Amino acid sequence: MKSSTILFTLLVLIALANIQSATPMVKQSHVSVEKHSTNDLPLQRDEEQPHLLRSGRFLASKVTTTCDKYPPICRAKGSAGPDCCRKQCVNVMTDKLNCGKCGKKCKYSEMCCQGKCVNPSVDEKHCGKCNQKCKKGSSCLYGLCSYAN
């Protein structure tokens, strides 16, 4: 009996939490939003920015900027690369799916080094990884220089 009372109380608390999170937290009139939307006035510490006053899932959806509409985004710090291919920032010098140019895919056993698809298992200029050259007279096998020597 005691456990059923505790279970019922928990269910009521969870239901109240769900109802509370579904209701808008900020209710302001149209006049109040217009007051906040003037950009030439500095915000006070207790005031929120106008875009934070909106409630609802549709208005709160995240707006993403893609590189096809705004190419400089790819040159920003933390970007995957400086080039834009199919709405994604990539580096065509190292990207296996866009090697040298957008849409050029390397084969399964290849990797993209300096914009060219190479097989690091047997390529003397890129043995095991990009720009790892084998010494003169040695060969690249299994990604290792002079493996069988």
DSSP file with accessible surface (Angstrom, degrees, kcal/mol):
  #  RESIDUE AA STRUCTURE BP1 BP2  ACC     N-H-->O    O-->H-N    N-H-->O    O-->H-N    TCO  KAPPA ALPHA  PHI   PSI    X-CA   Y-CA   Z-CA
    1    1 A M     >        0   0  182      0, 0.0     4,-1.6     0, 0.0     5,-0.1   0.000 360.0 360.0 360.0 -42.0    0.0    0.0    0.0
    2    2 A K  H  >  +     0   0  171      1,-0.2     4,-2.0     2,-0.2     5,-0.2   0.895 360.0  51.2 -67.0 -38.2    2.8    2.4    0.9
    3    3 A S  H  > S+     0   0   92      1,-0.2     4,-2.5     2,-0.2    -1,-0.2   0.866 107.3  53.1 -69.3 -33.8    4.7    1.7   -2.4
    4    4 A S  H  > S+     0   0   58      2,-0.2     4,-2.5     1,-0.2    -1,-0.2   0.873 108.0  51.2 -68.9 -34.0    1.6    2.4   -4.4
    5    5 A T  H  X S+     0   0   76     -4,-1.6     4,-2.4     2,-0.2    -2,-0.2   0.921 111.4  47.2 -66.7 -42.2    1.2    5.7   -2.7
    6    6 A I  H  X S+     0   0   98     -4,-2.0     4,-2.4     2,-0.2    -2,-0.2   0.924 112.5  49.7 -65.0 -42.2    4.8    6.6   -3.5
    7    7 A L  H  X S+     0   0  104     -4,-2.5     4,-2.4     2,-0.2    -2,-0.2   0.922 110.9  49.5 -63.2 -43.5    4.3    5.5   -7.1
    8    8 A F  H  X S+     0   0  137     -4,-2.5     4,-2.2     1,-0.2    -1,-0.2   0.921 110.6  50.4 -62.5 -42.3    1.2    7.6   -7.5
    9    9 A T  H  X S+     0   0   71     -4,-2.4     4,-2.3     1,-0.2    -2,-0.2   0.912 110.2  50.2 -62.9 -42.8    2.9   10.6   -6.0
   10   10 A L  H  X S+     0   0   91     -4,-2.4     4,-2.5     1,-0.2    -1,-0.2   0.916 109.7  50.5 -61.4 -43.8    5.8   10.2   -8.4
   11   11 A L  H  X S+     0   0  101     -4,-2.4     4,-2.4     2,-0.2    -2,-0.2   0.899 110.1  50.0 -62.8 -39.8    3.5    9.9  -11.4
   12   12 A V  H  X S+     0   0   59     -4,-2.2     4,-2.5     2,-0.2    -1,-0.2   0.928 111.0  49.4 -65.1 -42.2    1.7   13.1  -10.4
   13   13 A L  H  X S+     0   0  103     -4,-2.3     4,-2.3     2,-0.2    -2,-0.2   0.910 111.5  48.7 -64.2 -41.0    5.0   14.9  -10.0
   14   14 A I  H  X S+     0   0   95     -4,-2.5     4,-2.3     2,-0.2    -1,-0.2   0.921 111.4  50.0 -64.5 -42.9    6.2   13.8  -13.5
   15   15 A A  H  X S+     0   0   48     -4,-2.4     4,-2.3     1,-0.2    -2,-0.2   0.922 111.2  49.0 -62.5 -41.9    2.8   14.8  -15.0
   16   16 A L  H  X S+     0   0  100     -4,-2.5     4,-2.7     1,-0.2    -1,-0.2   0.900 109.8  51.7 -65.0 -39.0    3.1   18.2  -13.4
   17   17 A A  H  X S+     0   0   56     -4,-2.3     4,-2.2     2,-0.2    -2,-0.2   0.910 110.4  48.7 -64.7 -39.8    6.7   18.6  -14.7
   18   18 A N  H  X S+     0   0  102     -4,-2.3     4,-1.4     2,-0.2    -2,-0.2   0.912 113.0  46.9 -66.0 -42.6    5.6   17.8  -18.2
   19   19 A I  H  X S+     0   0  105     -4,-2.3     4,-1.2     1,-0.2    -2,-0.2   0.930 112.2  50.9 -65.2 -41.2    2.7   20.2  -18.1
   20   20 A Q  H  < S+     0   0  115     -4,-2.7     3,-0.3     1,-0.2    -2,-0.2   0.899 110.8  47.6 -64.5 -39.7    5.0   22.9  -16.6
   21   21 A S  H  < S+     0   0   92     -4,-2.2    -1,-0.2     1,-0.2    -2,-0.2   0.769 108.9  55.5 -75.1 -22.6    7.6   22.4  -19.4
   22   22 A A  H  < S+     0   0   83     -4,-1.4    -1,-0.2    -3,-0.2    -2,-0.2   0.734  93.2  81.3 -82.0 -21.3    4.9   22.5  -22.1
   23   23 A T  S  < S-     0   0   60     -4,-1.2     2,-0.1    -3,-0.3    33,-0.1  -0.603  95.1 -99.4 -85.6 145.3    3.5   25.9  -21.1
   24   24 A P        -     0   0   60      0, 0.0    -1,-0.1     0, 0.0    -2,-0.1  -0.402  25.1-153.1 -63.0 137.9    5.3   29.1  -22.2
   25   25 A M  S    S+     0   0  147      1,-0.2     2,-0.5    -4,-0.1    30,-0.0   0.808  79.2  50.9 -81.5 -32.8    7.5   30.5  -19.5
   26   26 A V        -     0   0   44     27,-0.1     2,-0.5    28,-0.0    -1,-0.2  -0.929  61.2-179.1-114.5 120.6    7.4   34.1  -20.7
   27   27 A K        +     0   0  175     -2,-0.5     2,-0.3    -3,-0.1    26,-0.0  -0.971  16.7 157.0-118.7 114.1    4.1   35.8  -21.4
   28   28 A Q        -     0   0   85     -2,-0.5    -2,-0.0    25,-0.1     2,-0.0  -0.979  37.7-111.9-135.3 154.2    4.4   39.4  -22.5
   29   29 A S     >  -     0   0   74     -2,-0.3     4,-1.7     1,-0.1     5,-0.2  -0.248  33.1-104.8 -79.0 169.1    2.1   41.6  -24.5
   30   30 A H  H  > S+     0   0  136      1,-0.2     4,-2.0     2,-0.2     5,-0.2   0.870 121.1  55.6 -60.8 -36.9    2.7   42.9  -28.0
   31   31 A V  H  > S+     0   0  106      1,-0.2     4,-1.8     2,-0.2    -1,-0.2   0.910 105.2  52.0 -65.3 -39.9    3.6   46.3  -26.6
   32   32 A S  H  > S+     0   0   27      2,-0.2     4,-1.5     1,-0.2    -1,-0.2   0.896 107.7  51.1 -65.9 -39.1    6.3   44.9  -24.4
   33   33 A V  H  X S+     0   0   57     -4,-1.7     4,-1.2     1,-0.2    -1,-0.2   0.914 108.2  52.7 -66.1 -39.2    8.0   43.0  -27.3
   34   34 A E  H  < S+     0   0  102     -4,-2.0     4,-0.3     1,-0.2     3,-0.3   0.891 105.0  56.1 -62.9 -35.0    8.0   46.2  -29.3
   35   35 A K  H >< S+     0   0  125     -4,-1.8     3,-0.7     1,-0.2    -1,-0.2   0.917 111.0  43.6 -62.8 -38.4    9.7   47.9  -26.4
   36   36 A H  H 3< S+     0   0   15     -4,-1.5    -1,-0.2     1,-0.2    -2,-0.2   0.676  98.8  73.4 -80.1 -18.5   12.5   45.3  -26.4
   37   37 A S  T 3<  +     0   0   61     -4,-1.2     2,-0.6    -3,-0.3    -1,-0.2   0.491  65.6 107.0 -82.1  -0.5   13.0   45.3  -30.2
   38   38 A T    X   -     0   0   59     -3,-0.7     3,-0.6    -4,-0.3    -3,-0.0  -0.671  51.7-166.6 -78.2 121.1   14.7   48.7  -30.4
   39   39 A N  T 3  S+     0   0  149     -2,-0.6    -1,-0.2     1,-0.2     4,-0.1   0.644  77.0  68.8 -84.1 -15.3   18.3   47.9  -31.1
   40   40 A D  T 3  S+     0   0  136      2,-0.1    -1,-0.2     0, 0.0    -2,-0.1   0.632  87.1  77.2 -82.4 -10.5   19.7   51.3  -30.4
   41   41 A L  S <  S-     0   0  108     -3,-0.6     2,-0.1    -5,-0.1     0, 0.0  -0.811  85.8-119.5 -98.3 135.6   19.0   51.0  -26.6
   42   42 A P        -     0   0  104      0, 0.0     2,-0.2     0, 0.0    -2,-0.1  -0.445  31.7-110.7 -70.6 147.9   21.3   48.9  -24.4
   43   43 A L        -     0   0   79     -2,-0.1     2,-0.1    -4,-0.1     6,-0.1  -0.556  26.0-129.0 -78.1 141.5   19.7   46.0  -22.6
   44   44 A Q    >   -     0   0  115     -2,-0.2     3,-1.0     4,-0.1    -1,-0.1  -0.443  28.5-105.9 -80.3 165.2   19.4   46.2  -18.9
   45   45 A R  T 3  S+     0   0  251      1,-0.3    -1,-0.1    -2,-0.1    -2,-0.0   0.868 119.7  45.1 -63.3 -35.0   20.6   43.3  -16.8
   46   46 A D  T 3  S+     0   0  143      2,-0.1     2,-0.3     0, 0.0    -1,-0.3   0.555  96.6  92.5 -89.5  -4.4   17.2   41.9  -16.0
   47   47 A E    <   -     0   0   58     -3,-1.0     2,-0.3     1,-0.0    -4,-0.0  -0.642  67.2-140.8 -88.9 146.6   15.9   42.3  -19.6
   48   48 A E        -     0   0   87     -2,-0.3    -4,-0.1     1,-0.1     5,-0.1  -0.709  27.4 -97.5-100.8 157.3   16.1   39.5  -22.1
   49   49 A Q    >   -     0   0   93     -2,-0.3     3,-1.6     1,-0.1     4,-0.5  -0.406  36.4-113.7 -69.8 151.0   17.0   39.8  -25.8
   50   50 A P  G >  S+     0   0   37      0, 0.0     3,-1.4     0, 0.0     4,-0.4   0.851 113.7  57.1 -58.1 -37.4   13.9   39.9  -28.1
   51   51 A H  G 3  S+     0   0   97      1,-0.3     3,-0.4     2,-0.2    -2,-0.0   0.727 102.5  56.9 -69.8 -16.2   14.7   36.6  -29.8
   52   52 A L  G <  S+     0   0   94     -3,-1.6    -1,-0.3     1,-0.2    -3,-0.0   0.583  92.9  70.1 -87.4  -8.7   14.6   34.8  -26.4
   53   53 A L  S <  S+     0   0   18     -3,-1.4    -1,-0.2    -4,-0.5    -2,-0.2   0.661  76.9  98.6 -82.1 -16.8   11.1   36.0  -25.7
   54   54 A R        -     0   0  149     -4,-0.4     2,-0.3    -3,-0.4   -28,-0.0  -0.411  55.2-165.5 -71.2 148.3    9.5   33.8  -28.3
   55   55 A S        +     0   0   57     -2,-0.1     4,-0.2   -31,-0.1     2,-0.1  -0.908  38.9  68.8-130.5 161.6    7.9   30.5  -27.2
   56   56 A G  S  > S-     0   0   48     -2,-0.3     4,-1.3     1,-0.1     5,-0.1  -0.115  78.4 -96.9 108.4 151.1    6.8   27.5  -29.1
   57   57 A R  T  4 S+     0   0  233      2,-0.2     4,-0.4     1,-0.2    -1,-0.1   0.862 117.7  54.0 -71.3 -36.8    8.6   24.8  -31.0
   58   58 A F  T >4 S+     0   0  176      1,-0.2     3,-1.0     2,-0.2    -1,-0.2   0.948 113.7  40.8 -65.5 -46.0    8.2   26.3  -34.5
   59   59 A L  T 34 S+     0   0   94     -4,-0.2    -1,-0.2     1,-0.2    -2,-0.2   0.776 113.2  55.0 -74.1 -23.7    9.7   29.7  -33.5
   60   60 A A  T 3< S+     0   0   74     -4,-1.3    -1,-0.2     2,-0.1    -2,-0.2   0.421  79.0 125.6 -89.9   3.4   12.4   28.1  -31.4
   61   61 A S    <   -     0   0   72     -3,-1.0     2,-0.3    -4,-0.4    -3,-0.0  -0.309  69.2-106.3 -65.1 147.3   13.7   25.9  -34.3
   62   62 A K        -     0   0  186      1,-0.0     2,-0.6     2,-0.0    -1,-0.1  -0.561  26.1-145.2 -78.9 129.7   17.4   26.3  -35.0
   63   63 A V        -     0   0  127     -2,-0.3     2,-0.4    -3,-0.1    -1,-0.0  -0.835  16.4-157.9 -95.7 123.8   18.2   28.2  -38.2
   64   64 A T        -     0   0  102     -2,-0.6     2,-0.6     0, 0.0    -2,-0.0  -0.834   8.5-143.0-105.9 142.2   21.3   26.9  -39.9
   65   65 A T        -     0   0   86     -2,-0.4     2,-0.3     5,-0.0    -2,-0.0  -0.899  19.3-157.4-101.4 123.9   23.5   28.8  -42.3
   66   66 A T    >>  -     0   0   36     -2,-0.6     4,-1.6     1,-0.1     3,-0.9  -0.720  23.6-122.1-102.9 156.7   24.9   26.7  -45.1
   67   67 A a  T 34 S+     0   0    3     20,-0.3     7,-0.1    -2,-0.3    17,-0.1   0.703 105.7  68.3 -72.5 -18.7   27.9   27.5  -47.2
   68   68 A D  T 34 S+     0   0   75      1,-0.2    -1,-0.2     2,-0.2    16,-0.0   0.847 113.0  31.9 -69.2 -27.4   26.0   27.5  -50.5
   69   69 A K  T <4 S+     0   0  170     -3,-0.9    -2,-0.2     1,-0.2    -1,-0.2   0.703 136.5  25.5 -97.3 -24.1   24.3   30.7  -49.3
   70   70 A Y    ><  +     0   0  128     -4,-1.6     3,-1.8     1,-0.1     4,-0.3  -0.648  67.3 179.3-141.1  77.9   27.1   32.1  -47.2
   71   71 A P  G >  S+     0   0   66      0, 0.0     3,-1.8     0, 0.0     4,-0.4   0.794  73.2  70.2 -56.6 -32.3   30.5   30.8  -48.5
   72   72 A P  G >  S+     0   0   54      0, 0.0     3,-1.3     0, 0.0     4,-0.3   0.722  80.1  79.4 -61.9 -14.1   32.7   32.6  -46.0
   73   73 A I  G X  S+     0   0   56     -3,-1.8     3,-1.1     1,-0.3    -6,-0.1   0.827  85.3  60.5 -62.4 -26.9   31.4   30.4  -43.2
   74   74 A b  G <  S+     0   0    3     -3,-1.8    -1,-0.3    -4,-0.3     7,-0.3   0.739 100.1  54.3 -73.2 -20.9   33.8   27.7  -44.4
   75   75 A R  G <  S+     0   0  168     -3,-1.3    -1,-0.2    -4,-0.4    -2,-0.2   0.423  86.6 111.6 -92.0   2.5   36.8   29.9  -43.6
   76   76 A A  S X  S-     0   0   53     -3,-1.1     3,-1.7    -4,-0.3     5,-0.1  -0.356  83.7 -86.3 -74.1 156.1   35.7   30.5  -40.1
   77   77 A K  T 3  S+     0   0  214      1,-0.2    -1,-0.1    -2,-0.1     3,-0.1  -0.361 115.6  24.0 -62.1 133.2   37.6   29.1  -37.1
   78   78 A G  T 3  S+     0   0   84      1,-0.3    -1,-0.2    -3,-0.1     2,-0.1   0.451  88.5 141.1  90.3   0.9   36.5   25.5  -36.3
   79   79 A S    <   -     0   0   43     -3,-1.7    -1,-0.3     1,-0.1    -5,-0.1  -0.397  61.2-123.9 -74.3 154.1   35.2   24.8  -39.8
   80   80 A A  S    S-     0   0   84      1,-0.2    11,-0.2     9,-0.1    -1,-0.1   0.755  83.6 -29.8 -69.4 -23.4   35.8   21.4  -41.4
   81   81 A G        -     0   0    8     -7,-0.3    10,-0.2     9,-0.2    -1,-0.2  -0.950  57.5-102.5 177.5 167.5   37.5   23.0  -44.4
   82   82 A P  S    S+     0   0   62      0, 0.0     2,-0.3     0, 0.0     9,-0.2   0.539  92.0  79.2 -84.7  -6.6   37.7   26.1  -46.6
   83   83 A D  E     -A   90   0A  56      7,-2.6     7,-3.3    -9,-0.1     2,-0.6  -0.781  69.7-137.3-107.6 150.6   35.7   24.6  -49.5
   84   84 A a  E     +A   89   0A  46     -2,-0.3     2,-0.4     5,-0.2     5,-0.2  -0.911  26.9 167.7-110.4 116.8   31.9   24.3  -50.0
   85   85 A c  E >  S-A   88   0A   4      3,-2.8     3,-1.1    -2,-0.6   -18,-0.1  -0.981  71.6 -18.3-130.1 119.9   30.6   21.0  -51.5
   86   86 A R  T 3  S-     0   0  186     -2,-0.4    -1,-0.1     1,-0.3     3,-0.1   0.922 127.0 -50.9  51.1  51.5   26.9   20.1  -51.4
   87   87 A K  T 3  S+     0   0  125      1,-0.2     2,-0.4   -21,-0.1   -20,-0.3   0.661 119.7 104.3  64.9  19.3   26.1   22.6  -48.6
   88   88 A Q  E <  S-A   85   0A 133     -3,-1.1    -3,-2.8   -22,-0.1     2,-0.4  -0.990  72.5-121.2-130.9 142.9   29.0   21.3  -46.4
   89   89 A b  E     +A   84   0A  30     -2,-0.4     2,-0.3    -5,-0.2    -5,-0.2  -0.673  45.6 159.5 -80.5 127.2   32.4   22.7  -45.6
   90   90 A V  E     -A   83   0A  12     -7,-3.3    -7,-2.6    -2,-0.4     2,-0.6  -0.910  44.3-120.4-139.7 167.9   35.2   20.3  -46.6
   91   91 A N    >>  -     0   0   52     -2,-0.3     4,-2.5   -10,-0.2     3,-1.6  -0.940  18.8-163.2-112.0 106.5   38.8   20.4  -47.4
   92   92 A V  T 34 S+     0   0   21     -2,-0.6     8,-3.3     1,-0.3     9,-0.1   0.617  86.5  65.2 -68.9  -8.7   39.2   19.1  -51.0
   93   93 A M  T 34 S+     0   0   89      6,-0.2    22,-2.0    21,-0.1    21,-0.5   0.720 122.6  12.8 -82.2 -20.7   42.9   18.5  -50.4
   94   94 A T  T <4 S+     0   0   88     -3,-1.6    18,-0.5    20,-0.2     2,-0.4   0.504  94.0 111.6-131.5  -9.9   42.2   15.8  -47.8
   95   95 A D    ><  -     0   0   43     -4,-2.5     3,-0.7     3,-0.4    18,-0.1  -0.582  52.0-153.7 -78.7 123.1   38.5   14.8  -48.0
   96   96 A K  T 3  S+     0   0   79     -2,-0.4    10,-2.4     1,-0.2     3,-0.4   0.781  95.7  47.2 -67.2 -26.1   38.0   11.3  -49.3
   97   97 A L  T 3  S+     0   0  101      1,-0.2     6,-0.3     8,-0.2    -1,-0.2   0.598 124.2  30.8 -91.9 -12.5   34.6   12.0  -50.7
   98   98 A N  S <  S+     0   0   12     -3,-0.7     2,-0.8    -7,-0.2    -3,-0.4  -0.484  79.1 172.2-140.5  64.4   35.6   15.3  -52.4
   99   99 A d  S    S-     0   0    0      5,-2.9    -6,-0.2    -3,-0.4    18,-0.2  -0.686  74.2 -19.2 -88.7 109.1   39.2   14.7  -53.4
  100  100 A G  S    S+     0   0   40     -8,-3.3     2,-0.3    -2,-0.8    -1,-0.2  -0.080 139.8  18.5  87.9 -35.4   40.6   17.6  -55.5
  101  101 A K  S >  S-     0   0  141      3,-0.2     3,-1.6    -2,-0.1     2,-0.1  -0.976 101.0 -70.8-157.3 164.4   37.1   18.7  -56.4
  102  102 A c  T 3  S+     0   0   69     -2,-0.3    -4,-0.2     1,-0.2     3,-0.1  -0.344 114.6  11.9 -63.9 131.1   33.6   18.4  -55.2
  103  103 A G  T 3  S+     0   0   26     -6,-0.3     2,-0.8     1,-0.2    -1,-0.2   0.305  85.4 130.0  88.6  -8.6   32.1   14.9  -55.7
  104  104 A K    <   -     0   0   89     -3,-1.6    -5,-2.9     1,-0.0     2,-0.4  -0.693  42.6-162.0 -83.3 111.5   35.3   13.1  -56.7
  105  105 A K        -     0   0  143     -2,-0.8    -8,-0.2    -7,-0.2     2,-0.2  -0.744  10.7-134.5 -97.8 139.4   35.4   10.0  -54.4
  106  106 A e        -     0   0   15    -10,-2.4     6,-0.1    -2,-0.4   -10,-0.0  -0.564  32.8-100.3 -83.1 154.4   38.4    7.9  -53.7
  107  107 A K    >   -     0   0  149     -2,-0.2     3,-1.6     4,-0.1    -1,-0.1  -0.192  40.3 -96.0 -68.0 168.9   38.2    4.2  -53.9
  108  108 A Y  T 3  S+     0   0  215      1,-0.3    -1,-0.1     3,-0.0    -2,-0.1   0.886 124.7  43.6 -56.2 -43.0   37.9    2.1  -50.7
  109  109 A S  T 3  S+     0   0   66     10,-0.0    12,-0.3     2,-0.0    -1,-0.3   0.483 105.2  83.2 -85.2   0.3   41.6    1.4  -50.4
  110  110 A E    <   -     0   0   41     -3,-1.6     2,-0.3     9,-0.2     9,-0.2  -0.615  56.5-161.0-105.6 162.7   42.7    5.0  -51.2
  111  111 A M  E     -B  118   0B  63      7,-2.7     7,-2.7    -2,-0.2     2,-0.7  -0.912  29.7-104.8-133.6 162.4   43.0    8.2  -49.2
  112  112 A d  E     +B  117   0B   5    -18,-0.5     2,-0.5    -2,-0.3     5,-0.2  -0.807  39.2 172.9 -95.6 116.3   43.1   11.8  -50.4
  113  113 A f  E >  S-B  116   0B   1      3,-2.8     3,-1.5    -2,-0.7   -19,-0.2  -0.985  72.0 -18.3-125.0 119.4   46.6   13.4  -50.2
  114  114 A Q  T 3  S-     0   0  108    -21,-0.5   -20,-0.2    -2,-0.5   -21,-0.1   0.846 128.0 -52.3  55.3  36.6   47.1   16.8  -51.7
  115  115 A G  T 3  S+     0   0   11    -22,-2.0     2,-0.4     1,-0.2    -1,-0.3   0.618 119.1 103.1  79.5  13.6   43.9   16.6  -53.7
  116  116 A K  E <  S-B  113   0B 144     -3,-1.5    -3,-2.8   -23,-0.3     2,-0.5  -0.978  72.8-120.5-128.9 142.0   44.8   13.3  -55.3
  117  117 A e  E     +B  112   0B  31     -2,-0.4     2,-0.3    -5,-0.2    -5,-0.2  -0.678  42.0 171.6 -80.0 124.6   43.5    9.8  -54.5
  118  118 A V  E     -B  111   0B  15     -7,-2.7    -7,-2.7    -2,-0.5    12,-0.0  -0.943  37.0-125.8-132.7 155.5   46.5    7.5  -53.5
  119  119 A N    >>  -     0   0   44     -2,-0.3     4,-1.8    -9,-0.2     3,-1.5  -0.872  18.4-163.5-100.2 106.0   46.8    4.0  -52.2
  120  120 A P  T 34 S+     0   0   20      0, 0.0     8,-2.4     0, 0.0     9,-0.1   0.614  82.4  69.9 -69.6  -7.6   49.0    4.4  -49.0
  121  121 A S  T 34 S+     0   0   53    -12,-0.3    22,-2.0     6,-0.2    21,-0.5   0.781 120.7   9.8 -77.6 -25.9   49.7    0.7  -49.0
  122  122 A V  T <4 S+     0   0   76     -3,-1.5     2,-0.5    19,-0.2    18,-0.4   0.442  95.0 111.5-133.7  -2.3   51.9    0.8  -52.1
  123  123 A D     <  -     0   0   45     -4,-1.8     3,-0.4     3,-0.4    18,-0.1  -0.652  49.8-156.8 -84.7 121.6   52.5    4.5  -53.0
  124  124 A E  S    S+     0   0   90     -2,-0.5    10,-2.1     1,-0.2     3,-0.5   0.776  94.0  48.8 -68.1 -27.8   56.2    5.5  -52.5
  125  125 A K  S    S+     0   0  137      1,-0.2    -1,-0.2     8,-0.2     6,-0.1   0.702 125.7  27.6 -83.4 -22.4   55.4    9.2  -52.1
  126  126 A H  S    S+     0   0   17     -3,-0.4     2,-0.8     5,-0.2    -3,-0.4  -0.474  79.6 171.1-135.9  62.9   52.6    8.5  -49.5
  127  127 A g  S    S-     0   0    0      5,-2.7    -6,-0.2    -3,-0.5    18,-0.2  -0.640  76.3 -19.4 -85.0 108.2   53.6    5.3  -47.8
  128  128 A G  S    S+     0   0   42     -8,-2.4     2,-0.3    -2,-0.8    -1,-0.2  -0.049 139.7  14.2  88.1 -35.8   51.3    4.6  -44.9
  129  129 A K  S >  S-     0   0  126      3,-0.2     3,-1.3    -2,-0.2   -16,-0.1  -0.960 102.3 -61.1-158.6 170.7   50.1    8.2  -44.7
  130  130 A f  T 3  S+     0   0   40     -2,-0.3    -4,-0.1     1,-0.2     3,-0.1  -0.324 114.2   4.4 -62.9 138.4   50.2   11.4  -46.7
  131  131 A N  T 3  S+     0   0   93      1,-0.2     2,-0.9    -6,-0.1    -1,-0.2   0.690  85.7 134.2  62.7  24.6   53.6   12.9  -47.6
  132  132 A Q    <   -     0   0   77     -3,-1.3    -5,-2.7    -7,-0.1     2,-0.3  -0.861  39.6-164.8-103.7 100.2   55.7   10.0  -46.1
  133  133 A K        -     0   0  156     -2,-0.9    -8,-0.2    -7,-0.2     2,-0.2  -0.621  14.5-128.9 -89.3 143.1   58.2    9.3  -48.8
  134  134 A h        -     0   0   21    -10,-2.1     3,-0.1    -2,-0.3     6,-0.1  -0.559  35.9 -97.8 -82.5 153.0   60.3    6.1  -48.9
  135  135 A K    >   -     0   0  182     -2,-0.2     3,-2.1     1,-0.1    -1,-0.1  -0.260  54.7 -77.1 -66.4 159.1   64.0    6.5  -49.3
  136  136 A K  T 3  S+     0   0  215      1,-0.3    -1,-0.1    -3,-0.1     3,-0.1  -0.309 119.7  18.7 -59.8 131.5   65.5    6.1  -52.8
  137  137 A G  T 3  S+     0   0   85      1,-0.3     2,-0.3    -3,-0.1    -1,-0.3   0.255 103.0 104.1  91.4 -13.4   65.7    2.5  -53.8
  138  138 A S    <   -     0   0   19     -3,-2.1    -1,-0.3   -14,-0.0     2,-0.3  -0.694  58.6-142.5-100.2 156.9   63.2    1.2  -51.3
  139  139 A S        -     0   0   55     -2,-0.3     7,-3.0    -3,-0.1     2,-0.5  -0.748  12.8-118.7-115.2 164.7   59.6    0.2  -52.0
  140  140 A g  E     +C  145   0C   7    -18,-0.4     2,-0.4    -2,-0.3     5,-0.2  -0.897  36.2 165.1-105.9 123.8   56.3    0.7  -50.2
  141  141 A L  E >  S-C  144   0C  64      3,-2.5     3,-1.6    -2,-0.5   -19,-0.2  -0.990  70.0  -5.2-141.0 130.1   54.5   -2.5  -49.2
  142  142 A Y  T 3  S-     0   0  159    -21,-0.5   -20,-0.2    -2,-0.4   -21,-0.2   0.795 128.6 -60.1  57.7  27.7   51.6   -2.7  -46.7
  143  143 A G  T 3  S+     0   0   11    -22,-2.0     2,-0.4     1,-0.2    -1,-0.3   0.649 117.1 108.9  77.7  14.3   52.1    1.0  -46.0
  144  144 A L  E X   -C  141   0C  93     -3,-1.6    -3,-2.5   -23,-0.4     3,-0.8  -0.978  69.0-124.6-125.2 136.6   55.7    0.4  -44.8
  145  145 A h  E 3  S+C  140   0C  43     -2,-0.4    -5,-0.2     1,-0.3   -12,-0.0  -0.593  93.4   0.3 -78.2 136.7   58.9    1.4  -46.6
  146  146 A S  T 3  S+     0   0   46     -7,-3.0    -1,-0.3    -2,-0.3     3,-0.2   0.890  80.6 159.4  53.8  45.4   61.3   -1.5  -47.3
  147  147 A Y  S <  S+     0   0  131     -3,-0.8    -2,-0.1    -8,-0.5    -1,-0.1   0.921  73.1  35.5 -63.4 -42.7   59.0   -4.0  -45.7
  148  148 A A              0   0   81     -9,-0.1    -1,-0.2     0, 0.0    -2,-0.1   0.500 360.0 360.0 -94.3  -3.5   60.5   -7.1  -47.4
  149  149 A N              0   0  148     -3,-0.2   -11,-0.0   -10,-0.1     0, 0.0  -0.350 360.0 360.0 -77.5 360.0   64.1   -6.0  -47.4
